[in-house]
């Protein structure tokens, strides 16, 4: 799953550790999400969206093409 988490985090000047603290997850979890190695649970995705004042679809994008 593609995401804009790294860009949103950078806009606020937050490290991965700071973002992890805001979300009650580890820096490693943030790193894995940003790298596309881990898809967050739905509750975590909603928490991320609320933190940045966005809807989930503005942060996360499915890799699957609409034509598939």
MIVOKOL-922783 format. One record per residue: x, y, z of N, C-alpha, C in turn; residue number from 0; residue in three letters. Coordinates in nm, 2 decimals, padded with zeros to 4 digits. Example, Ala and Ser with C-alpha at 12.3 -4.5 7.8 and 13.67 -1.06 7.14 Angstrom:
BEGIN
+--------+--------+--------+--------+--------+--------+--------+--------+--------+-----+------+
|    npx |    npy |    npz |   capx |   capy |   capz |    cpx |    cpy |    cpz |  nr | rest |
+--------+--------+--------+--------+--------+--------+--------+--------+--------+-----+------+
|  01.32 | -00.57 |  00.78 |  01.23 | -00.45 |  00.78 |  01.32 | -00.33 |  00.78 |   0 |  ALA |
|  01.28 | -00.22 |  00.71 |  01.37 | -00.11 |  00.71 |  01.29 |  00.00 |  00.79 |   1 |  SER |
+--------+--------+--------+--------+--------+--------+--------+--------+--------+-----+------+
***
This chain:
BEGIN
+--------+--------+--------+--------+--------+--------+--------+--------+--------+-----+------+
|    npx |    npy |    npz |   capx |   capy |   capz |    cpx |    cpy |    cpz |  nr | rest |
+--------+--------+--------+--------+--------+--------+--------+--------+--------+-----+------+
|  00.08 | -00.12 |  00.00 |  00.00 |  00.00 |  00.00 |  00.09 |  00.12 |  00.00 |   0 |  UNK |
|  00.06 |  00.21 | -00.09 |  00.14 |  00.34 | -00.10 |  00.08 |  00.43 |  00.01 |   1 |  UNK |
|  00.17 |  00.52 |  00.06 |  00.12 |  00.62 |  00.15 |  00.20 |  00.75 |  00.15 |   2 |  UNK |
|  00.14 |  00.85 |  00.21 |  00.20 |  00.99 |  00.22 |  00.25 |  01.02 |  00.36 |   3 |  UNK |
|  00.27 |  00.92 |  00.44 |  00.30 |  00.94 |  00.58 |  00.43 |  01.01 |  00.60 |   4 |  UNK |
|  00.53 |  00.97 |  00.52 |  00.67 |  01.04 |  00.54 |  00.66 |  01.18 |  00.50 |   5 |  UNK |
|  00.59 |  01.22 |  00.40 |  00.57 |  01.36 |  00.36 |  00.49 |  01.44 |  00.46 |   6 |  UNK |
|  00.39 |  01.38 |  00.51 |  00.31 |  01.45 |  00.61 |  00.39 |  01.47 |  00.74 |   7 |  UNK |
|  00.46 |  01.37 |  00.78 |  00.55 |  01.38 |  00.90 |  00.65 |  01.48 |  00.88 |   8 |  UNK |
|  00.71 |  01.49 |  00.76 |  00.82 |  01.59 |  00.73 |  00.76 |  01.73 |  00.74 |   9 |  UNK |
|  00.64 |  01.75 |  00.69 |  00.58 |  01.88 |  00.69 |  00.57 |  01.94 |  00.83 |  10 |  UNK |
|  00.55 |  01.85 |  00.93 |  00.55 |  01.89 |  01.07 |  00.68 |  01.89 |  01.14 |  11 |  UNK |
|  00.78 |  01.84 |  01.07 |  00.92 |  01.84 |  01.13 |  00.93 |  01.73 |  01.23 |  12 |  UNK |
|  00.85 |  01.63 |  01.23 |  00.86 |  01.52 |  01.33 |  00.95 |  01.41 |  01.28 |  13 |  UNK |
|  01.02 |  01.35 |  01.38 |  01.10 |  01.23 |  01.35 |  01.00 |  01.11 |  01.35 |  14 |  UNK |
|  01.05 |  01.00 |  01.31 |  00.97 |  00.88 |  01.32 |  00.93 |  00.85 |  01.46 |  15 |  UNK |
|  01.03 |  00.87 |  01.55 |  01.00 |  00.85 |  01.70 |  00.89 |  00.94 |  01.75 |  16 |  UNK |
|  00.89 |  01.06 |  01.71 |  00.79 |  01.16 |  01.76 |  00.65 |  01.12 |  01.71 |  17 |  UNK |
|  00.65 |  01.08 |  01.58 |  00.52 |  01.04 |  01.53 |  00.47 |  00.91 |  01.60 |  18 |  UNK |
|  00.57 |  00.82 |  01.62 |  00.53 |  00.69 |  01.69 |  00.48 |  00.72 |  01.83 |  19 |  UNK |
|  00.54 |  00.82 |  01.90 |  00.49 |  00.86 |  02.03 |  00.34 |  00.91 |  02.03 |  20 |  UNK |
|  00.31 |  00.99 |  01.92 |  00.18 |  01.05 |  01.91 |  00.08 |  00.94 |  01.88 |  21 |  UNK |
|  00.12 |  00.83 |  01.82 |  00.03 |  00.72 |  01.78 |  00.04 |  00.60 |  01.87 |  22 |  UNK |
|  00.13 |  00.61 |  01.97 |  00.15 |  00.49 |  02.06 |  00.20 |  00.37 |  01.99 |  23 |  UNK |
|  00.29 |  00.39 |  01.89 |  00.35 |  00.27 |  01.83 |  00.50 |  00.30 |  01.82 |  24 |  UNK |
|  00.58 |  00.21 |  01.79 |  00.73 |  00.22 |  01.78 |  00.77 |  00.30 |  01.66 |  25 |  UNK |
|  00.89 |  00.35 |  01.67 |  00.96 |  00.41 |  01.55 |  00.97 |  00.31 |  01.44 |  26 |  UNK |
|  01.00 |  00.18 |  01.48 |  01.01 |  00.08 |  01.38 |  00.88 |  00.05 |  01.30 |  27 |  UNK |
|  00.77 |  00.07 |  01.37 |  00.64 |  00.05 |  01.30 |  00.62 |  00.17 |  01.20 |  28 |  UNK |
|  00.65 |  00.29 |  01.24 |  00.64 |  00.40 |  01.15 |  00.73 |  00.38 |  01.03 |  29 |  UNK |
|  00.85 |  00.34 |  01.05 |  00.95 |  00.31 |  00.94 |  00.89 |  00.21 |  00.85 |  30 |  UNK |
|  00.83 |  00.10 |  00.90 |  00.78 | -00.01 |  00.82 |  00.66 |  00.04 |  00.74 |  31 |  UNK |
|  00.57 |  00.12 |  00.80 |  00.46 |  00.18 |  00.72 |  00.51 |  00.27 |  00.61 |  32 |  UNK |
|  00.60 |  00.36 |  00.64 |  00.65 |  00.45 |  00.54 |  00.71 |  00.38 |  00.42 |  33 |  UNK |
|  00.78 |  00.27 |  00.45 |  00.85 |  00.19 |  00.35 |  00.76 |  00.09 |  00.28 |  34 |  UNK |
|  00.64 |  00.09 |  00.32 |  00.54 |  00.00 |  00.25 |  00.56 | -00.15 |  00.29 |  35 |  UNK |
|  00.63 | -00.18 |  00.39 |  00.65 | -00.31 |  00.44 |  00.54 | -00.36 |  00.53 |  36 |  UNK |
|  00.46 | -00.27 |  00.58 |  00.36 | -00.30 |  00.68 |  00.24 | -00.21 |  00.66 |  37 |  UNK |
|  00.12 | -00.27 |  00.64 |  00.00 | -00.20 |  00.63 | -00.07 | -00.18 |  00.77 |  38 |  UNK |
| -00.10 | -00.06 |  00.81 | -00.15 | -00.04 |  00.94 | -00.29 | -00.10 |  00.96 |  39 |  UNK |
| -00.32 | -00.14 |  01.08 | -00.46 | -00.18 |  01.11 | -00.56 | -00.07 |  01.08 |  40 |  UNK |
| -00.68 | -00.10 |  01.06 | -00.78 |  00.01 |  01.04 | -00.79 |  00.11 |  01.15 |  41 |  UNK |
| -00.79 |  00.06 |  01.28 | -00.79 |  00.16 |  01.39 | -00.67 |  00.25 |  01.38 |  42 |  UNK |
| -00.55 |  00.20 |  01.35 | -00.43 |  00.28 |  01.34 | -00.44 |  00.38 |  01.22 |  43 |  UNK |
| -00.49 |  00.33 |  01.11 | -00.50 |  00.42 |  01.00 | -00.60 |  00.54 |  01.03 |  44 |  UNK |
| -00.71 |  00.51 |  01.10 | -00.80 |  00.62 |  01.14 | -00.73 |  00.71 |  01.24 |  45 |  UNK |
| -00.65 |  00.66 |  01.33 | -00.57 |  00.74 |  01.42 | -00.47 |  00.83 |  01.35 |  46 |  UNK |
| -00.41 |  00.78 |  01.25 | -00.31 |  00.86 |  01.17 | -00.39 |  00.97 |  01.10 |  47 |  UNK |
| -00.50 |  00.93 |  01.03 | -00.58 |  01.03 |  00.96 | -00.63 |  01.14 |  01.05 |  48 |  UNK |
| -00.68 |  01.11 |  01.17 | -00.72 |  01.21 |  01.26 | -00.61 |  01.30 |  01.31 |  49 |  UNK |
| -00.49 |  01.24 |  01.33 | -00.37 |  01.32 |  01.38 | -00.34 |  01.43 |  01.27 |  50 |  UNK |
| -00.34 |  01.39 |  01.15 | -00.31 |  01.48 |  01.04 | -00.42 |  01.56 |  00.98 |  51 |  UNK |
| -00.54 |  01.54 |  01.04 | -00.66 |  01.61 |  00.99 | -00.70 |  01.58 |  00.85 |  52 |  UNK |
| -00.68 |  01.46 |  00.81 | -00.71 |  01.41 |  00.67 | -00.80 |  01.29 |  00.68 |  53 |  UNK |
| -00.86 |  01.25 |  00.56 | -00.93 |  01.13 |  00.55 | -00.83 |  01.02 |  00.51 |  54 |  UNK |
| -00.86 |  00.90 |  00.54 | -00.77 |  00.79 |  00.52 | -00.72 |  00.78 |  00.37 |  55 |  UNK |
| -00.81 |  00.81 |  00.28 | -00.78 |  00.80 |  00.14 | -00.68 |  00.91 |  00.09 |  56 |  UNK |
| -00.66 |  01.02 |  00.17 | -00.56 |  01.12 |  00.14 | -00.42 |  01.08 |  00.19 |  57 |  UNK |
| -00.42 |  00.98 |  00.27 | -00.29 |  00.93 |  00.32 | -00.25 |  00.80 |  00.26 |  58 |  UNK |
| -00.34 |  00.71 |  00.25 | -00.31 |  00.57 |  00.20 | -00.38 |  00.55 |  00.07 |  59 |  UNK |
| -00.31 |  00.48 | -00.02 | -00.36 |  00.45 | -00.16 | -00.33 |  00.30 | -00.19 |  60 |  UNK |
| -00.44 |  00.23 | -00.23 | -00.42 |  00.09 | -00.26 | -00.33 |  00.07 | -00.39 |  61 |  UNK |
| -00.24 | -00.02 | -00.38 | -00.15 | -00.05 | -00.50 | -00.23 | -00.11 | -00.62 |  62 |  UNK |
| -00.34 | -00.17 | -00.59 | -00.42 | -00.24 | -00.70 | -00.48 | -00.14 | -00.79 |  63 |  UNK |
| -00.46 | -00.16 | -00.92 | -00.52 | -00.07 | -01.02 | -00.67 | -00.09 | -01.03 |  64 |  UNK |
| -00.74 |  00.02 | -01.06 | -00.89 |  00.01 | -01.07 | -00.93 | -00.08 | -01.18 |  65 |  UNK |
| -00.85 | -00.10 | -01.28 | -00.88 | -00.19 | -01.39 | -00.87 | -00.34 | -01.36 |  66 |  UNK |
| -00.80 | -00.37 | -01.26 | -00.78 | -00.52 | -01.22 | -00.91 | -00.58 | -01.17 |  67 |  UNK |
+--------+--------+--------+--------+--------+--------+--------+--------+--------+-----+------+
***
